[in-house]
Amino acid sequence: MSIRRTVPNVRSEALEESATFYGLLGFEEVMNLGWIMTLASPSTPTAQVSFMSDDKTAPVVPDMSIEVDDVDAAYAAMVERGAEIVHPLQDEEWGVRRFFVRDPNGRVLNVLTHR
């Protein structure tokens, strides 16, 4: 299994203001679903930050998103280890397959693969 990118998720009720502020540093909006907005560097597209007011299908806003090449293998490894699954593995309508897991520090990770 390999990691494709890691994105910090910031809980925010100020998505537009965040886009303007981070735009001053060179970030540009690459995705906006209304409840989550992702900004990326045009020169290094995997340098990203997401801002979320809530999560459309999960009970919490995750602290970080980790895109992997095989989310099913990642899920199986976490279940086998006995990790706390916060949101079950499922396909989402916006084109990802994902699950949430709590790390040893109490942080919630959104582990996903784009379909």
Biopython code that builds the backbone (N, CA, C, O; Angstrom):
import numpy as np
from Bio.PDB.StructureBuilder import StructureBuilder

atoms = [
    (1, "MET", "N", (0.853, -1.174, 0.000)),
    (1, "MET", "CA", (0.000, 0.000, 0.000)),
    (1, "MET", "C", (0.896, 1.234, 0.000)),
    (1, "MET", "O", (1.914, 1.279, 0.691)),
    (2, "SER", "N", (0.499, 2.236, -0.790)),
    (2, "SER", "CA", (1.272, 3.475, -0.817)),
    (2, "SER", "C", (0.365, 4.676, -0.551)),
    (2, "SER", "O", (-0.834, 4.646, -0.829)),
    (3, "ILE", "N", (0.960, 5.714, -0.014)),
    (3, "ILE", "CA", (0.244, 6.958, 0.282)),
    (3, "ILE", "C", (0.358, 7.871, -0.924)),
    (3, "ILE", "O", (1.447, 8.062, -1.466)),
    (4, "ARG", "N", (-0.760, 8.432, -1.343)),
    (4, "ARG", "CA", (-0.773, 9.365, -2.472)),
    (4, "ARG", "C", (-0.678, 10.808, -2.008)),
    (4, "ARG", "O", (-0.027, 11.621, -2.665)),
    (5, "ARG", "N", (-1.322, 11.150, -0.874)),
    (5, "ARG", "CA", (-1.242, 12.504, -0.317)),
    (5, "ARG", "C", (-1.813, 12.494, 1.084)),
    (5, "ARG", "O", (-2.579, 11.604, 1.452)),
    (6, "THR", "N", (-1.436, 13.484, 1.852)),
    (6, "THR", "CA", (-1.952, 13.701, 3.194)),
    (6, "THR", "C", (-2.394, 15.148, 3.280)),
    (6, "THR", "O", (-1.652, 16.053, 2.899)),
    (7, "VAL", "N", (-3.614, 15.372, 3.786)),
    (7, "VAL", "CA", (-4.200, 16.712, 3.812)),
    (7, "VAL", "C", (-4.714, 17.022, 5.212)),
    (7, "VAL", "O", (-5.540, 16.274, 5.735)),
    (8, "PRO", "N", (-4.244, 18.115, 5.841)),
    (8, "PRO", "CA", (-4.851, 18.507, 7.108)),
    (8, "PRO", "C", (-6.262, 19.038, 6.866)),
    (8, "PRO", "O", (-6.513, 19.725, 5.876)),
    (9, "ASN", "N", (-7.172, 18.716, 7.771)),
    (9, "ASN", "CA", (-8.550, 19.197, 7.703)),
    (9, "ASN", "C", (-8.767, 20.169, 8.856)),
    (9, "ASN", "O", (-8.534, 19.827, 10.015)),
    (10, "VAL", "N", (-9.209, 21.370, 8.537)),
    (10, "VAL", "CA", (-9.443, 22.405, 9.537)),
    (10, "VAL", "C", (-10.949, 22.606, 9.669)),
    (10, "VAL", "O", (-11.631, 22.917, 8.693)),
    (11, "ARG", "N", (-11.461, 22.425, 10.889)),
    (11, "ARG", "CA", (-12.890, 22.701, 11.120)),
    (11, "ARG", "C", (-13.082, 24.201, 11.012)),
    (11, "ARG", "O", (-12.373, 24.972, 11.657)),
    (12, "SER", "N", (-14.059, 24.623, 10.180)),
    (12, "SER", "CA", (-14.229, 26.051, 9.916)),
    (12, "SER", "C", (-15.657, 26.371, 9.529)),
    (12, "SER", "O", (-16.306, 25.606, 8.816)),
    (13, "GLU", "N", (-16.138, 27.496, 10.000)),
    (13, "GLU", "CA", (-17.414, 28.054, 9.548)),
    (13, "GLU", "C", (-17.145, 29.251, 8.630)),
    (13, "GLU", "O", (-18.069, 29.969, 8.248)),
    (14, "ALA", "N", (-15.867, 29.455, 8.281)),
    (14, "ALA", "CA", (-15.463, 30.604, 7.472)),
    (14, "ALA", "C", (-14.740, 30.135, 6.214)),
    (14, "ALA", "O", (-13.573, 30.469, 6.009)),
    (15, "LEU", "N", (-15.425, 29.365, 5.373)),
    (15, "LEU", "CA", (-14.773, 28.807, 4.189)),
    (15, "LEU", "C", (-14.320, 29.894, 3.221)),
    (15, "LEU", "O", (-13.185, 29.853, 2.745)),
    (16, "GLU", "N", (-15.172, 30.854, 2.924)),
    (16, "GLU", "CA", (-14.821, 31.917, 1.983)),
    (16, "GLU", "C", (-13.650, 32.754, 2.501)),
    (16, "GLU", "O", (-12.724, 33.071, 1.754)),
    (17, "GLU", "N", (-13.701, 33.103, 3.767)),
    (17, "GLU", "CA", (-12.611, 33.891, 4.365)),
    (17, "GLU", "C", (-11.305, 33.103, 4.369)),
    (17, "GLU", "O", (-10.230, 33.669, 4.170)),
    (18, "SER", "N", (-11.403, 31.794, 4.596)),
    (18, "SER", "CA", (-10.206, 30.948, 4.577)),
    (18, "SER", "C", (-9.594, 30.903, 3.180)),
    (18, "SER", "O", (-8.373, 30.957, 3.033)),
    (19, "ALA", "N", (-10.448, 30.802, 2.147)),
    (19, "ALA", "CA", (-9.948, 30.784, 0.770)),
    (19, "ALA", "C", (-9.215, 32.073, 0.454)),
    (19, "ALA", "O", (-8.157, 32.052, -0.174)),
    (20, "THR", "N", (-9.768, 33.187, 0.884)),
    (20, "THR", "CA", (-9.127, 34.484, 0.649)),
    (20, "THR", "C", (-7.794, 34.567, 1.387)),
    (20, "THR", "O", (-6.781, 34.957, 0.805)),
    (21, "PHE", "N", (-7.795, 34.202, 2.666)),
    (21, "PHE", "CA", (-6.581, 34.276, 3.482)),
    (21, "PHE", "C", (-5.472, 33.386, 2.919)),
    (21, "PHE", "O", (-4.354, 33.852, 2.699)),
    (22, "TYR", "N", (-5.779, 32.111, 2.687)),
    (22, "TYR", "CA", (-4.758, 31.182, 2.190)),
    (22, "TYR", "C", (-4.383, 31.473, 0.733)),
    (22, "TYR", "O", (-3.312, 31.080, 0.272)),
    (23, "GLY", "N", (-5.258, 32.151, 0.028)),
    (23, "GLY", "CA", (-4.928, 32.609, -1.315)),
    (23, "GLY", "C", (-3.754, 33.574, -1.311)),
    (23, "GLY", "O", (-2.986, 33.634, -2.271)),
    (24, "LEU", "N", (-3.617, 34.336, -0.216)),
    (24, "LEU", "CA", (-2.473, 35.243, -0.087)),
    (24, "LEU", "C", (-1.149, 34.493, -0.050)),
    (24, "LEU", "O", (-0.100, 35.055, -0.364)),
    (25, "LEU", "N", (-1.203, 33.212, 0.339)),
    (25, "LEU", "CA", (-0.003, 32.377, 0.371)),
    (25, "LEU", "C", (0.183, 31.587, -0.919)),
    (25, "LEU", "O", (1.160, 30.852, -1.062)),
    (26, "GLY", "N", (-0.752, 31.735, -1.860)),
    (26, "GLY", "CA", (-0.622, 31.072, -3.152)),
    (26, "GLY", "C", (-1.537, 29.880, -3.354)),
    (26, "GLY", "O", (-1.511, 29.268, -4.421)),
    (27, "PHE", "N", (-2.351, 29.529, -2.354)),
    (27, "PHE", "CA", (-3.281, 28.417, -2.523)),
    (27, "PHE", "C", (-4.443, 28.818, -3.422)),
    (27, "PHE", "O", (-4.862, 29.976, -3.438)),
    (28, "GLU", "N", (-4.963, 27.835, -4.176)),
    (28, "GLU", "CA", (-6.132, 28.047, -5.032)),
    (28, "GLU", "C", (-7.160, 26.961, -4.748)),
    (28, "GLU", "O", (-6.808, 25.822, -4.439)),
    (29, "GLU", "N", (-8.429, 27.324, -4.857)),
    (29, "GLU", "CA", (-9.504, 26.359, -4.620)),
    (29, "GLU", "C", (-9.501, 25.299, -5.711)),
    (29, "GLU", "O", (-9.495, 25.620, -6.899)),
    (30, "VAL", "N", (-9.507, 24.028, -5.300)),
    (30, "VAL", "CA", (-9.557, 22.925, -6.256)),
    (30, "VAL", "C", (-10.808, 22.072, -6.081)),
    (30, "VAL", "O", (-11.142, 21.273, -6.956)),
    (31, "MET", "N", (-11.512, 22.239, -4.938)),
    (31, "MET", "CA", (-12.753, 21.508, -4.708)),
    (31, "MET", "C", (-13.584, 22.286, -3.699)),
    (31, "MET", "O", (-13.052, 22.828, -2.730)),
    (32, "ASN", "N", (-14.897, 22.338, -3.934)),
    (32, "ASN", "CA", (-15.788, 22.964, -2.969)),
    (32, "ASN", "C", (-17.152, 22.283, -3.076)),
    (32, "ASN", "O", (-17.862, 22.445, -4.068)),
    (33, "LEU", "N", (-17.507, 21.523, -2.045)),
    (33, "LEU", "CA", (-18.790, 20.834, -2.002)),
    (33, "LEU", "C", (-19.780, 21.551, -1.088)),
    (33, "LEU", "O", (-20.851, 21.020, -0.792)),
    (34, "GLY", "N", (-19.427, 22.751, -0.643)),
    (34, "GLY", "CA", (-20.296, 23.514, 0.235)),
    (34, "GLY", "C", (-20.009, 23.280, 1.707)),
    (34, "GLY", "O", (-20.053, 24.219, 2.502)),
    (35, "TRP", "N", (-19.717, 22.052, 2.079)),
    (35, "TRP", "CA", (-19.384, 21.718, 3.466)),
    (35, "TRP", "C", (-17.896, 21.397, 3.629)),
    (35, "TRP", "O", (-17.383, 21.370, 4.747)),
    (36, "ILE", "N", (-17.218, 21.158, 2.527)),
    (36, "ILE", "CA", (-15.764, 20.969, 2.516)),
    (36, "ILE", "C", (-15.200, 21.698, 1.304)),
    (36, "ILE", "O", (-15.749, 21.642, 0.204)),
    (37, "MET", "N", (-14.083, 22.386, 1.544)),
    (37, "MET", "CA", (-13.387, 23.103, 0.476)),
    (37, "MET", "C", (-11.903, 22.739, 0.591)),
    (37, "MET", "O", (-11.331, 22.778, 1.680)),
    (38, "THR", "N", (-11.292, 22.389, -0.527)),
    (38, "THR", "CA", (-9.869, 22.060, -0.546)),
    (38, "THR", "C", (-9.131, 23.087, -1.381)),
    (38, "THR", "O", (-9.546, 23.438, -2.485)),
    (39, "LEU", "N", (-8.020, 23.561, -0.823)),
    (39, "LEU", "CA", (-7.127, 24.491, -1.513)),
    (39, "LEU", "C", (-5.825, 23.766, -1.792)),
    (39, "LEU", "O", (-5.401, 22.921, -1.004)),
    (40, "ALA", "N", (-5.185, 24.090, -2.913)),
    (40, "ALA", "CA", (-3.931, 23.436, -3.287)),
    (40, "ALA", "C", (-2.973, 24.448, -3.876)),
    (40, "ALA", "O", (-3.369, 25.512, -4.351)),
    (41, "SER", "N", (-1.710, 24.090, -3.833)),
    (41, "SER", "CA", (-0.676, 24.880, -4.474)),
    (41, "SER", "C", (-0.688, 24.580, -5.969)),
    (41, "SER", "O", (-0.647, 23.410, -6.351)),
    (42, "PRO", "N", (-0.744, 25.609, -6.834)),
    (42, "PRO", "CA", (-0.726, 25.349, -8.277)),
    (42, "PRO", "C", (0.584, 24.710, -8.744)),
    (42, "PRO", "O", (0.590, 23.951, -9.713)),
    (43, "SER", "N", (1.684, 25.011, -8.065)),
    (43, "SER", "CA", (2.979, 24.470, -8.485)),
    (43, "SER", "C", (3.265, 23.094, -7.884)),
    (43, "SER", "O", (4.051, 22.329, -8.443)),
    (44, "THR", "N", (2.634, 22.772, -6.749)),
    (44, "THR", "CA", (2.792, 21.472, -6.098)),
    (44, "THR", "C", (1.392, 21.003, -5.695)),
    (44, "THR", "O", (1.004, 21.178, -4.540)),
    (45, "PRO", "N", (0.629, 20.413, -6.613)),
    (45, "PRO", "CA", (-0.780, 20.120, -6.374)),
    (45, "PRO", "C", (-1.079, 19.224, -5.173)),
    (45, "PRO", "O", (-2.195, 19.252, -4.654)),
    (46, "THR", "N", (-0.113, 18.437, -4.724)),
    (46, "THR", "CA", (-0.372, 17.596, -3.563)),
    (46, "THR", "C", (-0.185, 18.355, -2.247)),
    (46, "THR", "O", (-0.467, 17.806, -1.182)),
    (47, "ALA", "N", (0.281, 19.595, -2.298)),
    (47, "ALA", "CA", (0.338, 20.455, -1.102)),
    (47, "ALA", "C", (-1.038, 21.072, -0.946)),
    (47, "ALA", "O", (-1.393, 22.011, -1.658)),
    (48, "GLN", "N", (-1.817, 20.535, -0.002)),
    (48, "GLN", "CA", (-3.218, 20.904, 0.127)),
    (48, "GLN", "C", (-3.609, 21.127, 1.579)),
    (48, "GLN", "O", (-2.936, 20.665, 2.500)),
    (49, "VAL", "N", (-4.715, 21.849, 1.765)),
    (49, "VAL", "CA", (-5.371, 22.005, 3.058)),
    (49, "VAL", "C", (-6.877, 22.047, 2.791)),
    (49, "VAL", "O", (-7.328, 22.674, 1.833)),
    (50, "SER", "N", (-7.646, 21.374, 3.647)),
    (50, "SER", "CA", (-9.101, 21.374, 3.501)),
    (50, "SER", "C", (-9.735, 22.061, 4.701)),
    (50, "SER", "O", (-9.216, 21.999, 5.816)),
    (51, "PHE", "N", (-10.863, 22.717, 4.457)),
    (51, "PHE", "CA", (-11.642, 23.382, 5.493)),
    (51, "PHE", "C", (-13.034, 22.761, 5.458)),
    (51, "PHE", "O", (-13.640, 22.642, 4.392)),
    (52, "MET", "N", (-13.538, 22.365, 6.623)),
    (52, "MET", "CA", (-14.814, 21.661, 6.701)),
    (52, "MET", "C", (-15.714, 22.278, 7.768)),
    (52, "MET", "O", (-15.282, 22.525, 8.894)),
    (53, "SER", "N", (-16.964, 22.520, 7.400)),
    (53, "SER", "CA", (-17.933, 22.975, 8.396)),
    (53, "SER", "C", (-18.529, 21.769, 9.125)),
    (53, "SER", "O", (-18.879, 21.866, 10.301)),
    (54, "ASP", "N", (-18.644, 20.645, 8.436)),
    (54, "ASP", "CA", (-19.114, 19.382, 8.993)),
    (54, "ASP", "C", (-18.749, 18.300, 7.991)),
    (54, "ASP", "O", (-18.075, 18.576, 6.998)),
    (55, "ASP", "N", (-19.183, 17.085, 8.236)),
    (55, "ASP", "CA", (-18.972, 16.018, 7.264)),
    (55, "ASP", "C", (-20.342, 15.511, 6.843)),
    (55, "ASP", "O", (-21.195, 15.257, 7.693)),
    (56, "LYS", "N", (-20.559, 15.364, 5.565)),
    (56, "LYS", "CA", (-21.888, 15.041, 5.039)),
    (56, "LYS", "C", (-22.435, 13.705, 5.544)),
    (56, "LYS", "O", (-23.636, 13.592, 5.787)),
    (57, "THR", "N", (-21.577, 12.691, 5.707)),
    (57, "THR", "CA", (-22.088, 11.371, 6.080)),
    (57, "THR", "C", (-21.482, 10.797, 7.354)),
    (57, "THR", "O", (-21.905, 9.732, 7.804)),
    (58, "ALA", "N", (-20.510, 11.470, 7.942)),
    (58, "ALA", "CA", (-19.833, 10.930, 9.120)),
    (58, "ALA", "C", (-20.188, 11.732, 10.374)),
    (58, "ALA", "O", (-20.630, 12.877, 10.276)),
    (59, "PRO", "N", (-19.996, 11.134, 11.545)),
    (59, "PRO", "CA", (-20.391, 11.790, 12.790)),
    (59, "PRO", "C", (-19.451, 12.894, 13.273)),
    (59, "PRO", "O", (-19.821, 13.680, 14.146)),
    (60, "VAL", "N", (-18.250, 12.963, 12.722)),
    (60, "VAL", "CA", (-17.268, 13.959, 13.161)),
    (60, "VAL", "C", (-16.516, 14.528, 11.960)),
    (60, "VAL", "O", (-16.523, 13.947, 10.874)),
    (61, "VAL", "N", (-15.873, 15.665, 12.170)),
    (61, "VAL", "CA", (-14.961, 16.226, 11.169)),
    (61, "VAL", "C", (-13.589, 15.605, 11.436)),
    (61, "VAL", "O", (-13.067, 15.736, 12.544)),
    (62, "PRO", "N", (-13.000, 14.938, 10.457)),
    (62, "PRO", "CA", (-11.696, 14.322, 10.680)),
    (62, "PRO", "C", (-10.594, 15.372, 10.769)),
    (62, "PRO", "O", (-10.712, 16.464, 10.213)),
    (63, "ASP", "N", (-9.525, 15.025, 11.477)),
    (63, "ASP", "CA", (-8.386, 15.929, 11.629)),
    (63, "ASP", "C", (-7.462, 15.912, 10.415)),
    (63, "ASP", "O", (-6.776, 16.895, 10.135)),
    (64, "MET", "N", (-7.449, 14.796, 9.702)),
    (64, "MET", "CA", (-6.539, 14.643, 8.566)),
    (64, "MET", "C", (-7.139, 13.664, 7.581)),
    (64, "MET", "O", (-7.841, 12.733, 7.976)),
    (65, "SER", "N", (-6.868, 13.867, 6.298)),
    (65, "SER", "CA", (-7.249, 12.912, 5.264)),
    (65, "SER", "C", (-5.984, 12.314, 4.677)),
    (65, "SER", "O", (-5.024, 13.023, 4.375)),
    (66, "ILE", "N", (-6.000, 11.003, 4.522)),
    (66, "ILE", "CA", (-4.860, 10.299, 3.937)),
    (66, "ILE", "C", (-5.384, 9.493, 2.761)),
    (66, "ILE", "O", (-6.170, 8.561, 2.933)),
    (67, "GLU", "N", (-4.942, 9.862, 1.566)),
    (67, "GLU", "CA", (-5.332, 9.120, 0.365)),
    (67, "GLU", "C", (-4.320, 8.010, 0.136)),
    (67, "GLU", "O", (-3.115, 8.252, 0.067)),
    (68, "VAL", "N", (-4.827, 6.790, 0.021)),
    (68, "VAL", "CA", (-3.979, 5.620, -0.215)),
    (68, "VAL", "C", (-4.397, 4.952, -1.516)),
    (68, "VAL", "O", (-5.469, 5.233, -2.053)),
    (69, "ASP", "N", (-3.547, 4.069, -2.014)),
    (69, "ASP", "CA", (-3.877, 3.398, -3.266)),
    (69, "ASP", "C", (-4.829, 2.224, -3.062)),
    (69, "ASP", "O", (-5.449, 1.771, -4.025)),
    (70, "ASP", "N", (-4.963, 1.715, -1.824)),
    (70, "ASP", "CA", (-5.831, 0.565, -1.553)),
    (70, "ASP", "C", (-6.501, 0.733, -0.196)),
    (70, "ASP", "O", (-5.992, 0.259, 0.819)),
    (71, "VAL", "N", (-7.638, 1.405, -0.185)),
    (71, "VAL", "CA", (-8.333, 1.685, 1.074)),
    (71, "VAL", "C", (-8.855, 0.405, 1.729)),
    (71, "VAL", "O", (-8.952, 0.336, 2.954)),
    (72, "ASP", "N", (-9.188, -0.596, 0.934)),
    (72, "ASP", "CA", (-9.667, -1.853, 1.509)),
    (72, "ASP", "C", (-8.560, -2.541, 2.313)),
    (72, "ASP", "O", (-8.822, -3.090, 3.383)),
    (73, "ALA", "N", (-7.344, -2.514, 1.808)),
    (73, "ALA", "CA", (-6.210, -3.099, 2.532)),
    (73, "ALA", "C", (-5.923, -2.308, 3.809)),
    (73, "ALA", "O", (-5.621, -2.891, 4.850)),
    (74, "ALA", "N", (-6.020, -0.981, 3.723)),
    (74, "ALA", "CA", (-5.803, -0.144, 4.909)),
    (74, "ALA", "C", (-6.857, -0.439, 5.970)),
    (74, "ALA", "O", (-6.541, -0.539, 7.155)),
    (75, "TYR", "N", (-8.107, -0.579, 5.542)),
    (75, "TYR", "CA", (-9.197, -0.880, 6.464)),
    (75, "TYR", "C", (-8.968, -2.238, 7.138)),
    (75, "TYR", "O", (-9.105, -2.364, 8.355)),
    (76, "ALA", "N", (-8.625, -3.236, 6.346)),
    (76, "ALA", "CA", (-8.383, -4.576, 6.884)),
    (76, "ALA", "C", (-7.250, -4.554, 7.913)),
    (76, "ALA", "O", (-7.339, -5.213, 8.949)),
    (77, "ALA", "N", (-6.189, -3.802, 7.629)),
    (77, "ALA", "CA", (-5.062, -3.712, 8.561)),
    (77, "ALA", "C", (-5.486, -3.067, 9.878)),
    (77, "ALA", "O", (-5.072, -3.508, 10.949)),
    (78, "MET", "N", (-6.310, -2.026, 9.798)),
    (78, "MET", "CA", (-6.765, -1.335, 11.008)),
    (78, "MET", "C", (-7.702, -2.224, 11.835)),
    (78, "MET", "O", (-7.598, -2.274, 13.060)),
    (79, "VAL", "N", (-8.608, -2.917, 11.161)),
    (79, "VAL", "CA", (-9.534, -3.813, 11.864)),
    (79, "VAL", "C", (-8.756, -4.943, 12.530)),
    (79, "VAL", "O", (-9.014, -5.290, 13.682)),
    (80, "GLU", "N", (-7.804, -5.514, 11.795)),
    (80, "GLU", "CA", (-6.990, -6.607, 12.336)),
    (80, "GLU", "C", (-6.221, -6.157, 13.573)),
    (80, "GLU", "O", (-6.055, -6.931, 14.516)),
    (81, "ARG", "N", (-5.756, -4.923, 13.575)),
    (81, "ARG", "CA", (-4.991, -4.378, 14.711)),
    (81, "ARG", "C", (-5.905, -4.018, 15.884)),
    (81, "ARG", "O", (-5.429, -3.825, 17.003)),
    (82, "GLY", "N", (-7.207, -3.926, 15.635)),
    (82, "GLY", "CA", (-8.133, -3.562, 16.701)),
    (82, "GLY", "C", (-8.294, -2.069, 16.874)),
    (82, "GLY", "O", (-8.734, -1.611, 17.929)),
    (83, "ALA", "N", (-7.938, -1.292, 15.839)),
    (83, "ALA", "CA", (-8.067, 0.165, 15.907)),
    (83, "ALA", "C", (-9.541, 0.553, 15.981)),
    (83, "ALA", "O", (-10.407, -0.180, 15.505)),
    (84, "GLU", "N", (-9.821, 1.716, 16.583)),
    (84, "GLU", "CA", (-11.194, 2.197, 16.701)),
    (84, "GLU", "C", (-11.664, 2.773, 15.368)),
    (84, "GLU", "O", (-11.165, 3.805, 14.919)),
    (85, "ILE", "N", (-12.615, 2.107, 14.746)),
    (85, "ILE", "CA", (-13.212, 2.604, 13.507)),
    (85, "ILE", "C", (-14.327, 3.572, 13.905)),
    (85, "ILE", "O", (-15.279, 3.190, 14.586)),
    (86, "VAL", "N", (-14.197, 4.822, 13.475)),
    (86, "VAL", "CA", (-15.140, 5.880, 13.835)),
    (86, "VAL", "C", (-16.272, 5.973, 12.815)),
    (86, "VAL", "O", (-17.399, 6.330, 13.159)),
    (87, "HIS", "N", (-15.966, 5.651, 11.568)),
    (87, "HIS", "CA", (-16.941, 5.699, 10.463)),
    (87, "HIS", "C", (-16.611, 4.517, 9.557)),
    (87, "HIS", "O", (-15.462, 4.371, 9.139)),
    (88, "PRO", "N", (-17.587, 3.672, 9.247)),
    (88, "PRO", "CA", (-17.301, 2.442, 8.509)),
    (88, "PRO", "C", (-16.850, 2.683, 7.064)),
    (88, "PRO", "O", (-17.099, 3.737, 6.479)),
    (89, "LEU", "N", (-16.196, 1.693, 6.527)),
    (89, "LEU", "CA", (-15.766, 1.720, 5.129)),
    (89, "LEU", "C", (-16.993, 1.776, 4.238)),
    (89, "LEU", "O", (-17.884, 0.932, 4.333)),
    (90, "GLN", "N", (-17.031, 2.788, 3.363)),
    (90, "GLN", "CA", (-18.157, 2.904, 2.443)),
    (90, "GLN", "C", (-17.801, 3.767, 1.245)),
    (90, "GLN", "O", (-16.868, 4.570, 1.285)),
    (91, "ASP", "N", (-18.573, 3.579, 0.175)),
    (91, "ASP", "CA", (-18.454, 4.410, -1.020)),
    (91, "ASP", "C", (-19.304, 5.654, -0.816)),
    (91, "ASP", "O", (-20.447, 5.566, -0.368)),
    (92, "GLU", "N", (-18.742, 6.817, -1.147)),
    (92, "GLU", "CA", (-19.456, 8.080, -1.006)),
    (92, "GLU", "C", (-19.862, 8.600, -2.382)),
    (92, "GLU", "O", (-19.200, 8.320, -3.382)),
    (93, "GLU", "N", (-20.949, 9.354, -2.424)),
    (93, "GLU", "CA", (-21.499, 9.843, -3.697)),
    (93, "GLU", "C", (-20.577, 10.802, -4.424)),
    (93, "GLU", "O", (-20.755, 11.019, -5.622)),
    (94, "TRP", "N", (-19.587, 11.390, -3.741)),
    (94, "TRP", "CA", (-18.675, 12.336, -4.398)),
    (94, "TRP", "C", (-17.409, 11.653, -4.916)),
    (94, "TRP", "O", (-16.424, 12.320, -5.232)),
    (95, "GLY", "N", (-17.441, 10.316, -5.001)),
    (95, "GLY", "CA", (-16.400, 9.597, -5.730)),
    (95, "GLY", "C", (-15.244, 9.042, -4.919)),
    (95, "GLY", "O", (-14.189, 8.743, -5.479)),
    (96, "VAL", "N", (-15.419, 8.897, -3.614)),
    (96, "VAL", "CA", (-14.363, 8.289, -2.814)),
    (96, "VAL", "C", (-14.912, 7.075, -2.073)),
    (96, "VAL", "O", (-16.113, 6.969, -1.827)),
    (97, "ARG", "N", (-14.020, 6.177, -1.729)),
    (97, "ARG", "CA", (-14.300, 5.060, -0.820)),
    (97, "ARG", "C", (-13.454, 5.363, 0.399)),
    (97, "ARG", "O", (-12.254, 5.604, 0.273)),
    (98, "ARG", "N", (-14.071, 5.354, 1.604)),
    (98, "ARG", "CA", (-13.331, 5.818, 2.775)),
    (98, "ARG", "C", (-13.858, 5.207, 4.067)),
    (98, "ARG", "O", (-14.935, 4.614, 4.129)),
    (99, "PHE", "N", (-13.019, 5.391, 5.108)),
    (99, "PHE", "CA", (-13.406, 5.084, 6.479)),
    (99, "PHE", "C", (-12.663, 6.059, 7.393)),
    (99, "PHE", "O", (-11.669, 6.664, 6.991)),
    (100, "PHE", "N", (-13.155, 6.204, 8.628)),
    (100, "PHE", "CA", (-12.489, 7.028, 9.630)),
    (100, "PHE", "C", (-11.960, 6.100, 10.713)),
    (100, "PHE", "O", (-12.627, 5.145, 11.109)),
    (101, "VAL", "N", (-10.745, 6.396, 11.189)),
    (101, "VAL", "CA", (-10.134, 5.623, 12.272)),
    (101, "VAL", "C", (-9.487, 6.602, 13.255)),
    (101, "VAL", "O", (-8.989, 7.654, 12.853)),
    (102, "ARG", "N", (-9.497, 6.249, 14.546)),
    (102, "ARG", "CA", (-8.877, 7.098, 15.562)),
    (102, "ARG", "C", (-7.444, 6.634, 15.779)),
    (102, "ARG", "O", (-7.197, 5.444, 15.978)),
    (103, "ASP", "N", (-6.487, 7.579, 15.743)),
    (103, "ASP", "CA", (-5.080, 7.235, 15.954)),
    (103, "ASP", "C", (-4.777, 7.190, 17.461)),
    (103, "ASP", "O", (-5.647, 7.531, 18.263)),
    (104, "PRO", "N", (-3.559, 6.776, 17.865)),
    (104, "PRO", "CA", (-3.229, 6.680, 19.289)),
    (104, "PRO", "C", (-3.275, 8.017, 20.037)),
    (104, "PRO", "O", (-3.307, 8.030, 21.268)),
    (105, "ASN", "N", (-3.280, 9.139, 19.309)),
    (105, "ASN", "CA", (-3.341, 10.460, 19.927)),
    (105, "ASN", "C", (-4.769, 10.986, 20.049)),
    (105, "ASN", "O", (-4.989, 12.099, 20.528)),
    (106, "GLY", "N", (-5.730, 10.186, 19.615)),
    (106, "GLY", "CA", (-7.121, 10.599, 19.663)),
    (106, "GLY", "C", (-7.580, 11.351, 18.431)),
    (106, "GLY", "O", (-8.732, 11.780, 18.368)),
    (107, "ARG", "N", (-6.712, 11.522, 17.452)),
    (107, "ARG", "CA", (-7.055, 12.223, 16.210)),
    (107, "ARG", "C", (-7.796, 11.282, 15.274)),
    (107, "ARG", "O", (-7.499, 10.090, 15.202)),
    (108, "VAL", "N", (-8.770, 11.840, 14.556)),
    (108, "VAL", "CA", (-9.562, 11.054, 13.619)),
    (108, "VAL", "C", (-9.003, 11.230, 12.214)),
    (108, "VAL", "O", (-8.849, 12.351, 11.730)),
    (109, "LEU", "N", (-8.703, 10.112, 11.570)),
    (109, "LEU", "CA", (-8.148, 10.117, 10.218)),
    (109, "LEU", "C", (-9.212, 9.635, 9.229)),
    (109, "LEU", "O", (-9.891, 8.636, 9.467)),
    (110, "ASN", "N", (-9.343, 10.352, 8.136)),
    (110, "ASN", "CA", (-10.192, 9.974, 7.010)),
    (110, "ASN", "C", (-9.267, 9.281, 6.013)),
    (110, "ASN", "O", (-8.460, 9.940, 5.356)),
    (111, "VAL", "N", (-9.377, 7.977, 5.896)),
    (111, "VAL", "CA", (-8.519, 7.205, 4.985)),
    (111, "VAL", "C", (-9.355, 6.888, 3.760)),
    (111, "VAL", "O", (-10.447, 6.333, 3.876)),
    (112, "LEU", "N", (-8.843, 7.241, 2.579)),
    (112, "LEU", "CA", (-9.669, 7.176, 1.374)),
    (112, "LEU", "C", (-8.896, 6.788, 0.129)),
    (112, "LEU", "O", (-7.669, 6.868, 0.072)),
    (113, "THR", "N", (-9.653, 6.370, -0.853)),
    (113, "THR", "CA", (-9.185, 6.144, -2.223)),
    (113, "THR", "C", (-10.230, 6.754, -3.150)),
    (113, "THR", "O", (-11.429, 6.581, -2.931)),
    (114, "HIS", "N", (-9.789, 7.461, -4.176)),
    (114, "HIS", "CA", (-10.735, 7.961, -5.185)),
    (114, "HIS", "C", (-11.129, 6.798, -6.075)),
    (114, "HIS", "O", (-10.286, 5.997, -6.479)),
    (115, "ARG", "N", (-12.411, 6.712, -6.376)),
    (115, "ARG", "CA", (-12.899, 5.638, -7.249)),
    (115, "ARG", "C", (-12.801, 6.069, -8.685)),
    (115, "ARG", "O", (-13.162, 5.309, -9.583)),
]
sb = StructureBuilder()
sb.init_structure("model")
sb.init_model(0)
sb.init_chain("A")
sb.init_seg("    ")
for serial, (resi, resn, name, xyz) in enumerate(atoms, 1):
    if name == "N":
        sb.init_residue(resn, " ", resi, " ")
    sb.init_atom(name, np.array(xyz, "f"), 0.0, 1.0, " ", f" {name:<3s}", serial, name[0])
structure = sb.get_structure()
